[in-house]
Every structure is written in C-alpha cells, then in structure tokens.
Amino acid sequence: MSTRVLVVDDSALVREVLTEMISRAPDLEVVGVARDPYDAREKIKALNPDVLTLDVEMPRMDGLTFLDNLMRLRPMPVVMVSSLTERGADITLRALELGAIDFVTKPAVGVASGLREYTDQLRDKLRQAAGSRPRQRSVAAKASEVVVARAYRTTDQLICVGSSTGGTEALRVFLERMPPDAPAVVMTQHIPAAFSGSLAARLDGASPMRVCEARDGQPITPGHAYLAPGDRHLRVARSGARLVCRLDDEAPVSGHRPSVDVLFRSVAHACGRNAVGVMLTGMGSDGAQAMQELQQAGARTLAQDEASCVVWGMPGAAYRLGAVDKLVPLDDMAQAALNATRQDAIA
C-alpha cells in the first residue's frame, strides 16, 4: 500500500515540483495539494493523508500556527519544507519542538532545481515519517518542579550522544534533566551546517548545563555539552591529561557528516570505560557499529526504547547488534546516564 502524502505550500511551482518528486516513487502517492493552512485543513478531512509536507511561510496562517493547532487537535506525521537561512533554521527548530518529524531545506534561489537535488532524501523522510510516532511537545515544567541532582562528582567521565530524526527534541529532553555540574557531554545530531548553531543556542537555553557548538581544540570540561557543527565530524582526543574537541571535514561516514560512528569510535579510544554511550531516536544505523566498539572498550551503553522514539532506527540497529546494555525511555535517559557514570569509574 502506498504512503499517501498531502503537499502544503503557497507556491504553485513548489507544489508542482514536490508532487513530481514524490509521485515518481512507486510506494508514495500525492493524494492532494493545498495552497494554505485553511485549504490544508479541508483536504486533511477529505483525503485522510498519512503524512504532510508543510511550508513555513504561507498566507492567512503561518505554518507554525497551523502545525501547533494540528498537533493539538489531530496529531499526524509532518515533514517541514523550510528555507536554508538563519531565520529558517530558528523556525524549523521551533516546528520540531511543536511535533514535526523532520525537515528538508529549499534554497533561496533556483528552488525547482535545488529541491530536486533532495529527491531521495525527501522520499526517505516521508517513508520514515509515515511510520513514526508524532510526539507533541511536552509542557515545560516550572523551575520549582524540576528536580535536578546537585553536587555531582566526576573523575574524567564523559557522556557521548548520537541522534538523528526526532533528535533535536530528544536532546532537549535529555539535557534539561542534567545537573549543571554533570560530566561533560559530546553530541552528534544529523543537521545542516546552517542549523547547528541555532540548535546549540536553543539547547543552552533549556539546560542547566552550558551548551555550545564545538570548536576545534576546545577543552572538554564538566558541566558543558558540545554539539558537532553541521557538516563537520566531531572527535574526542586527548591532549596531555585533558580531553579536547577535534573537528574535521573528512568524507561522510555511514552516509553522514557529522557521523555518530566517528564520535563514538573516538570516545572508545580516548576514554574507554570512563565513557557512557547514549543512542537517541534517529533514522538509519549510524553509530551502531561504533557503539559496539564503545561497549567492547568497557563503556556503558544506553539506547532510547522503541516506545519513546520518533524513529527507532539507530537505537534499534545498535540493540540488534547486541551493543546496548540497557534500553531506557527518553524521560529517564538523563538519570540513567548519570547513574552509569558512577559505575566503575577510573580516576
């Protein structure tokens, strides 16, 4: 049975190009197009699509307002089609907070030809979205209600995290539950270069830890979390007694740059049993093999359980390899990672 797609965009050209891109896949079917959210609302009722592509900037009602209403009243898988700009990045990350599953970017010029370059990516994301579990944004807890461990003590411990589809929100949930003096966290999330700085800033605002986009040669210290820049690999290396971030532009690994495999493999080498590996929601299998190498080096390994994942691709791949010590619901992952760093630590 084909996945039924509704294309929502105010541009007739974009609607035409997206319809062409999607319809040429035998397992995908564009059942309708809509020019604005009001039109989309009626088409959803009449056509009952499996997944939507949704533009951000549209007349009469913007895409974010429509998405917010949709996820409250009729949650369904949505893939955003957004511009690759700083403002586009902020809006897209907000859409992911509201419950969108994933996004593809459209260029500011040469829209038709630029979009066609993303044909395979768009089709894969629509397939994954159709089988995903839309997760509404949880209401942020009041500061007085957030229970955060204090006076944490660490001996050169490090937590490494990998994520992809659904990961921007999973990282927020994970980091907002970490204490300000937690062991250092290094993270690889599959995201375009134009988006990673905005994501790091959003995560910094949500977490008691200090969160930043990693810089080459930057010392890794407790209480800080470091996000791989989009389109650059992040590695952890030793510089004397210290751990530092190393960035490079080498070829994609497991189809990605940044790659979770690259990060996890470097942590296995630099930290061994002083590390904890965490695999969060994501499409594909990036990081699974290197998580097994982490485990073999003595690190504790945790993966998000299927029920709480948007897409149980990367965690599921690691689990099937036998590389996961424990499956953990997303809401419990921060505490599980902290508990794991307290086990068998080496000074």
C-alpha positions as a Markdown table, in Angstrom:
| # | Residue | x | y | z |
|---|---|---|---|---|
| 1 | Met | 0.0 | 0.0 | 0.0 |
| 2 | Ser | 1.3 | 3.4 | -0.9 |
| 3 | Thr | 2.1 | 6.2 | 1.6 |
| 4 | Arg | -0.5 | 8.9 | 1.0 |
| 5 | Val | 1.0 | 12.4 | 1.0 |
| 6 | Leu | -0.6 | 15.9 | 1.1 |
| 7 | Val | 1.7 | 18.7 | -0.1 |
| 8 | Val | 1.0 | 22.1 | 1.6 |
| 9 | Asp | 2.8 | 25.1 | 0.1 |
| 10 | Asp | 1.7 | 28.6 | -1.1 |
| 11 | Ser | 4.0 | 28.4 | -4.2 |
| 12 | Ala | 2.4 | 26.7 | -7.2 |
| 13 | Leu | 5.9 | 25.9 | -8.5 |
| 14 | Val | 7.0 | 24.2 | -5.3 |
| 15 | Arg | 3.7 | 22.2 | -5.2 |
| 16 | Glu | 4.3 | 21.0 | -8.7 |
| 17 | Val | 8.0 | 20.1 | -8.1 |
| 18 | Leu | 7.3 | 18.3 | -4.8 |
| 19 | Thr | 4.4 | 16.4 | -6.4 |
| 20 | Glu | 6.7 | 15.3 | -9.2 |
| 21 | Met | 9.5 | 14.3 | -6.9 |
| 22 | Ile | 7.2 | 12.3 | -4.6 |
| 23 | Ser | 4.9 | 10.7 | -7.2 |
| 24 | Arg | 7.8 | 9.0 | -9.1 |
| 25 | Ala | 8.4 | 6.7 | -6.2 |
| 26 | Pro | 6.2 | 3.6 | -6.5 |
| 27 | Asp | 5.4 | 3.5 | -2.8 |
| 28 | Leu | 4.5 | 7.1 | -2.4 |
| 29 | Glu | 1.3 | 8.8 | -3.7 |
| 30 | Val | 0.4 | 12.5 | -3.6 |
| 31 | Val | -3.3 | 12.5 | -2.9 |
| 32 | Gly | -3.7 | 16.2 | -2.9 |
| 33 | Val | -2.1 | 19.7 | -2.7 |
| 34 | Ala | -3.1 | 22.7 | -0.6 |
| 35 | Arg | -2.1 | 26.3 | -1.0 |
| 36 | Asp | -2.5 | 27.4 | 2.6 |
| 37 | Pro | -3.5 | 26.0 | 6.1 |
| 38 | Tyr | -7.2 | 26.6 | 5.6 |
| 39 | Asp | -7.1 | 24.7 | 2.3 |
| 40 | Ala | -5.0 | 22.0 | 4.1 |
| 41 | Arg | -7.5 | 21.6 | 6.9 |
| 42 | Glu | -10.2 | 20.7 | 4.5 |
| 43 | Lys | -8.0 | 18.4 | 2.4 |
| 44 | Ile | -6.9 | 16.5 | 5.5 |
| 45 | Lys | -10.6 | 15.9 | 6.4 |
| 46 | Ala | -11.5 | 14.8 | 2.9 |
| 47 | Leu | -8.4 | 12.8 | 2.0 |
| 48 | Asn | -7.0 | 11.5 | 5.3 |
| 49 | Pro | -3.3 | 11.5 | 4.2 |
| 50 | Asp | -0.6 | 9.5 | 6.0 |
| 51 | Val | 1.9 | 12.4 | 6.1 |
| 52 | Leu | 2.1 | 16.1 | 5.2 |
| 53 | Thr | 4.8 | 18.2 | 3.7 |
| 54 | Leu | 4.4 | 21.7 | 5.2 |
| 55 | Asp | 5.8 | 25.1 | 4.2 |
| 56 | Val | 6.5 | 27.6 | 6.9 |
| 57 | Glu | 5.7 | 31.0 | 5.3 |
| 58 | Met | 2.1 | 31.0 | 3.9 |
| 59 | Pro | -0.7 | 33.5 | 3.6 |
| 60 | Arg | -3.7 | 33.7 | 6.0 |
| 61 | Met | -2.0 | 31.5 | 8.6 |
| 62 | Asp | 1.7 | 30.7 | 9.0 |
| 63 | Gly | 2.9 | 27.1 | 9.1 |
| 64 | Leu | 3.9 | 27.2 | 12.8 |
| 65 | Thr | 0.4 | 28.2 | 13.9 |
| 66 | Phe | -1.1 | 25.6 | 11.7 |
| 67 | Leu | 1.3 | 22.9 | 13.0 |
| 68 | Asp | 0.6 | 23.9 | 16.6 |
| 69 | Asn | -3.2 | 23.5 | 16.0 |
| 70 | Leu | -2.7 | 20.3 | 14.0 |
| 71 | Met | -0.6 | 18.6 | 16.7 |
| 72 | Arg | -3.1 | 19.5 | 19.4 |
| 73 | Leu | -6.3 | 18.5 | 17.5 |
| 74 | Arg | -5.2 | 15.8 | 15.1 |
| 75 | Pro | -1.6 | 14.7 | 15.6 |
| 76 | Met | -0.1 | 13.3 | 12.4 |
| 77 | Pro | 3.4 | 13.0 | 10.8 |
| 78 | Val | 4.6 | 16.2 | 9.2 |
| 79 | Val | 7.8 | 16.9 | 7.3 |
| 80 | Met | 8.7 | 20.6 | 7.1 |
| 81 | Val | 9.9 | 22.2 | 3.9 |
| 82 | Ser | 12.0 | 25.2 | 5.1 |
| 83 | Ser | 14.4 | 27.8 | 3.8 |
| 84 | Leu | 18.1 | 27.3 | 4.5 |
| 85 | Thr | 18.6 | 30.6 | 6.3 |
| 86 | Glu | 19.3 | 31.6 | 9.9 |
| 87 | Arg | 15.6 | 32.6 | 10.3 |
| 88 | Gly | 14.6 | 29.4 | 8.5 |
| 89 | Ala | 16.7 | 27.4 | 11.0 |
| 90 | Asp | 15.0 | 29.0 | 14.0 |
| 91 | Ile | 11.6 | 28.5 | 12.6 |
| 92 | Thr | 12.3 | 24.9 | 11.6 |
| 93 | Leu | 13.7 | 24.0 | 15.1 |
| 94 | Arg | 10.5 | 25.6 | 16.6 |
| 95 | Ala | 8.5 | 23.3 | 14.3 |
| 96 | Leu | 10.3 | 20.3 | 15.6 |
| 97 | Glu | 9.5 | 21.4 | 19.1 |
| 98 | Leu | 5.9 | 21.5 | 18.2 |
| 99 | Gly | 5.9 | 18.0 | 16.8 |
| 100 | Ala | 7.1 | 17.9 | 13.2 |
| 101 | Ile | 9.0 | 14.7 | 12.5 |
| 102 | Asp | 11.7 | 16.0 | 10.2 |
| 103 | Phe | 12.5 | 18.7 | 7.6 |
| 104 | Val | 14.1 | 19.2 | 4.2 |
| 105 | Thr | 15.5 | 22.6 | 3.1 |
| 106 | Lys | 14.8 | 24.5 | 0.0 |
| 107 | Pro | 17.2 | 27.0 | -1.5 |
| 108 | Ala | 16.6 | 30.8 | -1.6 |
| 109 | Val | 17.2 | 30.8 | -5.4 |
| 110 | Gly | 16.8 | 28.1 | -8.0 |
| 111 | Val | 14.1 | 26.4 | -6.0 |
| 112 | Ala | 13.0 | 23.8 | -8.5 |
| 113 | Ser | 16.5 | 22.6 | -9.4 |
| 114 | Gly | 17.6 | 22.9 | -5.8 |
| 115 | Leu | 14.7 | 20.8 | -4.4 |
| 116 | Arg | 15.2 | 18.1 | -7.0 |
| 117 | Glu | 18.7 | 17.5 | -5.5 |
| 118 | Tyr | 16.9 | 16.4 | -2.3 |
| 119 | Thr | 14.6 | 13.9 | -4.0 |
| 120 | Asp | 16.0 | 10.7 | -2.4 |
| 121 | Gln | 16.3 | 12.4 | 1.0 |
| 122 | Leu | 12.7 | 13.7 | 0.8 |
| 123 | Arg | 11.3 | 10.3 | -0.2 |
| 124 | Asp | 13.2 | 8.6 | 2.7 |
| 125 | Lys | 12.0 | 11.1 | 5.2 |
| 126 | Leu | 8.4 | 10.8 | 4.1 |
| 127 | Arg | 8.6 | 7.0 | 4.4 |
| 128 | Gln | 10.1 | 7.2 | 7.9 |
| 129 | Ala | 7.6 | 9.9 | 8.9 |
| 130 | Ala | 4.7 | 7.8 | 7.8 |
| 131 | Gly | 5.7 | 5.0 | 10.2 |
| 132 | Ser | 6.7 | 7.4 | 13.1 |
| 133 | Arg | 5.1 | 8.3 | 16.3 |
| 134 | Pro | 4.3 | 12.0 | 16.3 |
| 135 | Arg | 5.4 | 13.4 | 19.7 |
| 136 | Gln | 3.7 | 16.5 | 20.9 |
| 137 | Arg | 5.9 | 19.0 | 22.7 |
| 138 | Ser | 5.5 | 18.4 | 26.4 |
| 139 | Val | 4.6 | 21.4 | 28.5 |
| 140 | Ala | 7.8 | 22.8 | 30.1 |
| 141 | Ala | 8.0 | 22.1 | 33.8 |
| 142 | Lys | 8.1 | 25.1 | 36.1 |
| 143 | Ala | 11.5 | 25.8 | 37.5 |
| 144 | Ser | 10.3 | 24.9 | 41.0 |
| 145 | Glu | 9.1 | 21.5 | 39.8 |
| 146 | Val | 12.4 | 20.5 | 38.0 |
| 147 | Val | 14.3 | 18.0 | 40.2 |
| 148 | Val | 18.0 | 18.3 | 39.3 |
| 149 | Ala | 20.7 | 16.4 | 41.1 |
| 150 | Arg | 23.3 | 18.7 | 42.8 |
| 151 | Ala | 26.9 | 18.3 | 44.0 |
| 152 | Tyr | 27.8 | 15.8 | 41.3 |
| 153 | Arg | 31.3 | 14.5 | 41.5 |
| 154 | Thr | 33.2 | 13.1 | 38.4 |
| 155 | Thr | 36.5 | 11.6 | 37.6 |
| 156 | Asp | 37.1 | 12.3 | 34.0 |
| 157 | Gln | 33.8 | 10.8 | 32.9 |
| 158 | Leu | 32.3 | 11.6 | 29.5 |
| 159 | Ile | 28.8 | 11.0 | 28.0 |
| 160 | Cys | 28.6 | 10.8 | 24.2 |
| 161 | Val | 25.2 | 11.1 | 22.5 |
| 162 | Gly | 24.1 | 10.3 | 19.0 |
| 163 | Ser | 20.8 | 11.2 | 17.4 |
| 164 | Ser | 19.0 | 12.0 | 14.1 |
| 165 | Thr | 15.3 | 12.1 | 13.2 |
| 166 | Gly | 13.4 | 13.4 | 16.3 |
| 167 | Gly | 16.8 | 14.1 | 17.9 |
| 168 | Thr | 16.5 | 17.9 | 18.3 |
| 169 | Glu | 13.7 | 17.4 | 20.8 |
| 170 | Ala | 15.2 | 14.3 | 22.3 |
| 171 | Leu | 18.4 | 16.2 | 23.1 |
| 172 | Arg | 16.3 | 19.0 | 24.7 |
| 173 | Val | 14.5 | 16.5 | 27.0 |
| 174 | Phe | 17.8 | 14.8 | 27.8 |
| 175 | Leu | 19.8 | 18.0 | 28.6 |
| 176 | Glu | 17.1 | 19.8 | 30.5 |
| 177 | Arg | 17.3 | 17.0 | 33.1 |
| 178 | Met | 21.1 | 17.1 | 33.5 |
| 179 | Pro | 22.5 | 18.9 | 36.6 |
| 180 | Pro | 24.8 | 22.0 | 36.0 |
| 181 | Asp | 27.9 | 20.1 | 37.2 |
| 182 | Ala | 27.2 | 16.8 | 35.3 |
| 183 | Pro | 30.0 | 15.1 | 33.4 |
| 184 | Ala | 30.8 | 16.6 | 30.0 |
| 185 | Val | 28.5 | 15.7 | 27.1 |
| 186 | Val | 29.5 | 15.5 | 23.5 |
| 187 | Met | 26.8 | 15.2 | 20.9 |
| 188 | Thr | 26.4 | 14.4 | 17.2 |
| 189 | Gln | 23.0 | 15.2 | 15.6 |
| 190 | His | 22.4 | 14.9 | 11.9 |
| 191 | Ile | 21.7 | 18.5 | 11.0 |
| 192 | Pro | 22.7 | 21.0 | 8.2 |
| 193 | Ala | 25.5 | 23.4 | 8.9 |
| 194 | Ala | 23.1 | 26.4 | 8.9 |
| 195 | Phe | 21.0 | 24.9 | 11.7 |
| 196 | Ser | 23.5 | 23.6 | 14.3 |
| 197 | Gly | 24.4 | 27.0 | 15.8 |
| 198 | Ser | 20.7 | 27.7 | 16.4 |
| 199 | Leu | 20.1 | 24.3 | 17.9 |
| 200 | Ala | 23.1 | 24.7 | 20.3 |
| 201 | Ala | 21.7 | 28.0 | 21.4 |
| 202 | Arg | 18.2 | 26.5 | 22.0 |
| 203 | Leu | 19.6 | 23.6 | 23.9 |
| 204 | Asp | 21.7 | 26.0 | 26.0 |
| 205 | Gly | 18.5 | 27.9 | 27.0 |
| 206 | Ala | 16.8 | 24.7 | 28.0 |
| 207 | Ser | 19.6 | 23.0 | 30.0 |
| 208 | Pro | 21.2 | 23.7 | 33.4 |
| 209 | Met | 24.5 | 22.8 | 31.6 |
| 210 | Arg | 26.3 | 25.2 | 29.3 |
| 211 | Val | 25.7 | 24.0 | 25.7 |
| 212 | Cys | 27.7 | 25.2 | 22.7 |
| 213 | Glu | 28.6 | 24.3 | 19.2 |
| 214 | Ala | 32.0 | 22.6 | 19.4 |
| 215 | Arg | 35.2 | 24.3 | 18.3 |
| 216 | Asp | 38.4 | 22.6 | 17.1 |
| 217 | Gly | 40.8 | 22.3 | 20.0 |
| 218 | Gln | 38.2 | 23.3 | 22.6 |
| 219 | Pro | 38.9 | 21.7 | 26.1 |
| 220 | Ile | 36.1 | 19.4 | 27.3 |
| 221 | Thr | 35.1 | 20.2 | 30.9 |
| 222 | Pro | 32.3 | 19.0 | 33.3 |
| 223 | Gly | 29.1 | 21.0 | 33.2 |
| 224 | His | 29.4 | 21.6 | 29.5 |
| 225 | Ala | 27.8 | 20.0 | 26.5 |
| 226 | Tyr | 29.4 | 20.2 | 23.0 |
| 227 | Leu | 27.3 | 19.8 | 19.7 |
| 228 | Ala | 29.0 | 18.8 | 16.5 |
| 229 | Pro | 28.7 | 21.6 | 13.9 |
| 230 | Gly | 26.7 | 20.6 | 10.9 |
| 231 | Asp | 28.8 | 19.2 | 8.1 |
| 232 | Arg | 31.8 | 18.6 | 10.3 |
| 233 | His | 32.9 | 15.4 | 12.1 |
| 234 | Leu | 33.4 | 15.8 | 15.9 |
| 235 | Arg | 36.0 | 13.6 | 17.5 |
| 236 | Val | 37.2 | 13.5 | 21.1 |
| 237 | Ala | 41.0 | 13.3 | 21.6 |
| 238 | Arg | 43.5 | 13.6 | 24.4 |
| 239 | Ser | 45.9 | 16.5 | 24.8 |
| 240 | Gly | 48.1 | 15.5 | 27.7 |
| 241 | Ala | 45.7 | 14.8 | 30.6 |
| 242 | Arg | 42.9 | 16.8 | 29.0 |
| 243 | Leu | 40.1 | 15.8 | 26.6 |
| 244 | Val | 39.6 | 18.2 | 23.7 |
| 245 | Cys | 37.2 | 18.5 | 20.7 |
| 246 | Arg | 38.6 | 17.8 | 17.3 |
| 247 | Leu | 36.7 | 18.8 | 14.1 |
| 248 | Asp | 37.4 | 17.8 | 10.5 |
| 249 | Asp | 35.9 | 17.8 | 7.0 |
| 250 | Glu | 36.8 | 14.2 | 6.1 |
| 251 | Ala | 34.4 | 12.2 | 3.9 |
| 252 | Pro | 31.0 | 11.2 | 5.3 |
| 253 | Val | 30.9 | 8.1 | 7.4 |
| 254 | Ser | 27.8 | 5.8 | 7.4 |
| 255 | Gly | 26.4 | 8.4 | 4.9 |
| 256 | His | 26.7 | 11.3 | 7.3 |
| 257 | Arg | 28.9 | 14.2 | 8.3 |
| 258 | Pro | 28.8 | 14.7 | 11.2 |
| 259 | Ser | 28.7 | 11.0 | 11.9 |
| 260 | Val | 27.8 | 9.3 | 15.2 |
| 261 | Asp | 30.2 | 6.4 | 14.3 |
| 262 | Val | 33.1 | 8.9 | 14.1 |
| 263 | Leu | 32.2 | 10.4 | 17.5 |
| 264 | Phe | 31.6 | 7.1 | 19.3 |
| 265 | Arg | 34.7 | 5.5 | 17.9 |
| 266 | Ser | 36.9 | 8.4 | 19.1 |
| 267 | Val | 35.4 | 8.3 | 22.6 |
| 268 | Ala | 36.0 | 4.5 | 22.8 |
| 269 | His | 39.7 | 5.2 | 22.0 |
| 270 | Ala | 40.1 | 8.3 | 24.2 |
| 271 | Cys | 38.0 | 7.3 | 27.2 |
| 272 | Gly | 37.3 | 3.6 | 27.3 |
| 273 | Arg | 35.4 | 2.5 | 30.4 |
| 274 | Asn | 35.2 | 6.1 | 31.6 |
| 275 | Ala | 32.6 | 6.8 | 28.9 |
| 276 | Val | 28.8 | 6.3 | 28.6 |
| 277 | Gly | 27.3 | 6.0 | 25.2 |
| 278 | Val | 23.7 | 7.2 | 24.6 |
| 279 | Met | 21.8 | 6.5 | 21.4 |
| 280 | Leu | 18.7 | 8.5 | 20.9 |
| 281 | Thr | 16.0 | 8.4 | 18.2 |
| 282 | Gly | 17.1 | 8.5 | 14.6 |
| 283 | Met | 16.7 | 7.1 | 11.1 |
| 284 | Gly | 19.3 | 4.6 | 9.8 |
| 285 | Ser | 22.1 | 2.8 | 11.6 |
| 286 | Asp | 24.8 | 5.4 | 12.0 |
| 287 | Gly | 26.6 | 4.8 | 15.3 |
| 288 | Ala | 25.5 | 1.2 | 15.9 |
| 289 | Gln | 28.9 | -0.3 | 15.0 |
| 290 | Ala | 30.9 | 2.2 | 17.0 |
| 291 | Met | 28.5 | 1.8 | 20.0 |
| 292 | Gln | 29.6 | -1.9 | 20.0 |
| 293 | Glu | 33.2 | -0.7 | 20.0 |
| 294 | Leu | 32.4 | 1.5 | 22.9 |
| 295 | Gln | 30.9 | -1.4 | 24.8 |
| 296 | Gln | 33.9 | -3.6 | 24.0 |
| 297 | Ala | 36.2 | -0.8 | 25.4 |
| 298 | Gly | 34.3 | -1.1 | 28.7 |
| 299 | Ala | 31.9 | 1.9 | 28.3 |
| 300 | Arg | 28.3 | 1.6 | 29.5 |
| 301 | Thr | 25.8 | 1.8 | 26.6 |
| 302 | Leu | 22.2 | 3.0 | 26.7 |
| 303 | Ala | 19.7 | 3.4 | 23.9 |
| 304 | Gln | 16.3 | 5.0 | 23.8 |
| 305 | Asp | 13.5 | 2.5 | 23.9 |
| 306 | Glu | 11.2 | 2.0 | 20.9 |
| 307 | Ala | 8.1 | 3.3 | 22.5 |
| 308 | Ser | 9.5 | 6.7 | 23.2 |
| 309 | Cys | 11.4 | 7.1 | 19.8 |
| 310 | Val | 10.1 | 9.1 | 16.9 |
| 311 | Val | 12.1 | 6.6 | 14.7 |
| 312 | Trp | 13.7 | 3.5 | 16.3 |
| 313 | Gly | 16.3 | 3.2 | 13.5 |
| 314 | Met | 19.7 | 4.0 | 15.1 |
| 315 | Pro | 18.8 | 2.7 | 18.6 |
| 316 | Gly | 17.2 | -0.4 | 17.1 |
| 317 | Ala | 20.3 | -1.1 | 14.9 |
| 318 | Ala | 22.6 | -0.9 | 17.9 |
| 319 | Tyr | 20.3 | -3.1 | 20.0 |
| 320 | Arg | 20.1 | -5.8 | 17.3 |
| 321 | Leu | 24.0 | -5.8 | 17.3 |
| 322 | Gly | 24.0 | -6.5 | 21.0 |
| 323 | Ala | 25.7 | -3.2 | 21.6 |
| 324 | Val | 23.2 | -1.9 | 24.1 |
| 325 | Asp | 23.4 | -2.6 | 27.8 |
| 326 | Lys | 20.0 | -1.2 | 28.6 |
| 327 | Leu | 17.0 | 0.3 | 26.8 |
| 328 | Val | 15.7 | 3.4 | 28.5 |
| 329 | Pro | 12.6 | 5.6 | 28.0 |
| 330 | Leu | 13.6 | 9.1 | 26.9 |
| 331 | Asp | 12.3 | 10.8 | 30.0 |
| 332 | Asp | 14.5 | 8.6 | 32.1 |
| 333 | Met | 17.7 | 8.8 | 30.0 |
| 334 | Ala | 19.4 | 11.6 | 31.7 |
| 335 | Gln | 19.2 | 9.9 | 35.1 |
| 336 | Ala | 20.2 | 6.6 | 33.6 |
| 337 | Ala | 23.3 | 8.2 | 32.0 |
| 338 | Leu | 24.3 | 9.8 | 35.3 |
| 339 | Asn | 23.9 | 6.6 | 37.1 |
| 340 | Ala | 26.1 | 4.8 | 34.6 |
| 341 | Thr | 28.9 | 7.3 | 35.0 |
| 342 | Arg | 29.0 | 6.4 | 38.7 |
| 343 | Gln | 29.7 | 2.8 | 38.0 |
| 344 | Asp | 33.3 | 1.5 | 37.9 |
| 345 | Ala | 34.8 | 4.9 | 37.2 |
| 346 | Ile | 38.5 | 5.1 | 36.8 |
| 347 | Ala | 40.4 | 8.1 | 38.2 |
